[in-house]
Amino acid sequence: MGPGDVLAVLGAGFGAGFVVAAVGAGSLISFPILVGIGLSPLVANVCNNVGLVPGGLSGTYGFRRELAGHRRLVVRVAATSAGGALLGATLLLALPSSAFDRVVPYLVLLASTLVGVQPLVSAGLRREAVRRGRAPAADRSEMGPRLSGVASAIGVYGGYFGAAQGVLLVAFLALALDVGMHVVNGLKNVAVLSANVAASAVFILFAPLDWAVVGLIAAGSVPGGWLGAHLGRRLPPAAFRTLVVLVGYAVGIRLLVG
């Protein structure tokens, strides 16, 4: 790599770390840059995954106050995401990507739409519960089997590719849990970090890695994740929701057009 490539990869790590911590979908920032400097898509994907682990640590640490008091949710999100990512990383190395790649953009667009309409859907569910004479689920603070299954499936995607994993998870956590959006954002960072750590274990053992690229991505992602977490913690819930929707649609359209 020449000096320009080094700066580009550092910038890719910083941008990806920032976007992942603040909103989600940071891999869409860094992955094209790595391909642009000459890495194959597979090598770019695995280097990006491993390199973003330190940024995930700094971004998750930035949400420690929001996650305090939600230990069981944190553990469940981490476990389901990591378990799914182990399978996703294995599938990435073992299977062709064409079929999965075709459906991913539509999943991202659907998730982004769900994030946008979540307040209306939640309010409608509560009104329906009241109409039927049942108490509305006002304290949904645990992940049941269905949400755990969804989180595991999203973890598979995170280990396989990962762009917009955070957007997908935000959509379902916001729909299924009665916790604040800042807590959901913190849980999203836990999920992405856990998926990246689990997938990295597979990639370090079995995938081709360019360790110079990994190191540069990691060096850029740490300050990016820290700054992204501080921005994400200060965003009003409505602004965070709007950013997730906008970024999600940008990611979905970008994946559709290739």
Solvent accessible surface area in square Angstrom, and as a share of the most:
residue,aa,sasa,rsa
1,M,109,0.49
2,G,34,0.32
3,P,114,0.72
4,G,52,0.50
5,D,48,0.25
6,V,46,0.27
7,L,125,0.62
8,A,39,0.30
9,V,0,0.00
10,L,56,0.28
11,G,42,0.40
12,A,0,0.00
13,G,0,0.00
14,F,79,0.33
15,G,17,0.16
16,A,0,0.00
17,G,4,0.03
18,F,60,0.25
19,V,31,0.18
20,V,19,0.11
21,A,3,0.02
22,A,2,0.01
23,V,9,0.05
24,G,0,0.00
25,A,6,0.04
26,G,1,0.01
27,S,12,0.08
28,L,32,0.16
29,I,73,0.37
30,S,0,0.00
31,F,39,0.16
32,P,46,0.29
33,I,58,0.29
34,L,0,0.00
35,V,56,0.32
36,G,66,0.64
37,I,42,0.21
38,G,64,0.62
39,L,30,0.15
40,S,54,0.35
41,P,87,0.55
42,L,69,0.34
43,V,28,0.16
44,A,0,0.00
45,N,13,0.06
46,V,0,0.00
47,C,0,0.00
48,N,4,0.02
49,N,11,0.06
50,V,14,0.08
51,G,0,0.00
52,L,9,0.05
53,V,27,0.16
54,P,42,0.26
55,G,3,0.03
56,G,10,0.10
57,L,101,0.50
58,S,19,0.12
59,G,2,0.02
60,T,22,0.13
61,Y,135,0.51
62,G,4,0.04
63,F,0,0.00
64,R,107,0.39
65,R,159,0.58
66,E,32,0.14
67,L,18,0.09
68,A,72,0.56
69,G,81,0.78
70,H,48,0.21
71,R,183,0.67
72,R,168,0.61
73,L,5,0.02
74,V,36,0.21
75,V,79,0.45
76,R,100,0.37
77,V,0,0.00
78,A,26,0.20
79,A,59,0.46
80,T,18,0.10
81,S,1,0.01
82,A,26,0.20
83,G,43,0.41
84,G,6,0.05
85,A,0,0.00
86,L,82,0.41
87,L,95,0.47
88,G,0,0.00
89,A,0,0.00
90,T,69,0.40
91,L,52,0.26
92,L,22,0.11
93,L,59,0.30
94,A,73,0.56
95,L,97,0.48
96,P,114,0.72
97,S,44,0.28
98,S,66,0.42
99,A,65,0.50
100,F,61,0.25
101,D,69,0.36
102,R,159,0.58
103,V,70,0.40
104,V,6,0.04
105,P,6,0.04
106,Y,131,0.50
107,L,69,0.34
108,V,0,0.00
109,L,33,0.16
110,L,98,0.49
111,A,1,0.00
112,S,0,0.00
113,T,54,0.31
114,L,36,0.18
115,V,0,0.00
116,G,33,0.32
117,V,53,0.31
118,Q,19,0.09
119,P,59,0.37
120,L,133,0.66
121,V,58,0.33
122,S,6,0.04
123,A,37,0.29
124,G,25,0.24
125,L,102,0.51
126,R,84,0.31
127,R,161,0.59
128,E,56,0.25
129,A,13,0.10
130,V,95,0.54
131,R,170,0.62
132,R,145,0.53
133,G,70,0.68
134,R,138,0.51
135,A,92,0.72
136,P,47,0.30
137,A,57,0.44
138,A,73,0.57
139,D,118,0.61
140,R,58,0.21
141,S,40,0.26
142,E,90,0.40
143,M,10,0.04
144,G,33,0.32
145,P,123,0.77
146,R,217,0.79
147,L,17,0.08
148,S,14,0.09
149,G,42,0.40
150,V,46,0.27
151,A,0,0.00
152,S,37,0.24
153,A,62,0.48
154,I,12,0.06
155,G,0,0.00
156,V,28,0.16
157,Y,7,0.03
158,G,2,0.02
159,G,2,0.02
160,Y,10,0.04
161,F,36,0.15
162,G,16,0.15
163,A,0,0.00
164,A,0,0.00
165,Q,4,0.02
166,G,2,0.02
167,V,0,0.00
168,L,11,0.05
169,L,2,0.01
170,V,0,0.00
171,A,0,0.00
172,F,59,0.24
173,L,0,0.00
174,A,4,0.03
175,L,31,0.15
176,A,35,0.27
177,L,4,0.02
178,D,41,0.21
179,V,30,0.17
180,G,44,0.42
181,M,16,0.07
182,H,44,0.20
183,V,18,0.10
184,V,0,0.00
185,N,0,0.00
186,G,0,0.00
187,L,0,0.00
188,K,0,0.00
189,N,6,0.03
190,V,10,0.06
191,A,0,0.00
192,V,14,0.08
193,L,23,0.11
194,S,17,0.11
195,A,0,0.00
196,N,12,0.06
197,V,74,0.43
198,A,11,0.09
199,A,0,0.00
200,S,8,0.05
201,A,53,0.41
202,V,20,0.11
203,F,2,0.01
204,I,90,0.46
205,L,132,0.66
206,F,153,0.64
207,A,14,0.11
208,P,71,0.45
209,L,34,0.17
210,D,50,0.26
211,W,144,0.51
212,A,60,0.47
213,V,1,0.00
214,V,10,0.06
215,G,39,0.38
216,L,34,0.17
217,I,0,0.00
218,A,18,0.14
219,A,59,0.45
220,G,5,0.05
221,S,0,0.00
222,V,64,0.37
223,P,60,0.38
224,G,0,0.00
225,G,0,0.00
226,W,122,0.43
227,L,75,0.37
228,G,0,0.00
229,A,0,0.00
230,H,52,0.23
231,L,71,0.35
232,G,0,0.00
233,R,43,0.16
234,R,159,0.58
235,L,22,0.11
236,P,80,0.50
237,P,67,0.42
238,A,73,0.57
239,A,34,0.26
240,F,0,0.00
241,R,39,0.14
242,T,74,0.43
243,L,60,0.30
244,V,0,0.00
245,V,30,0.17
246,L,108,0.54
247,V,36,0.21
248,G,0,0.00
249,Y,81,0.31
250,A,58,0.45
251,V,3,0.02
252,G,0,0.00
253,I,94,0.48
254,R,99,0.36
255,L,44,0.22
256,L,77,0.38
257,V,113,0.65
258,G,74,0.71
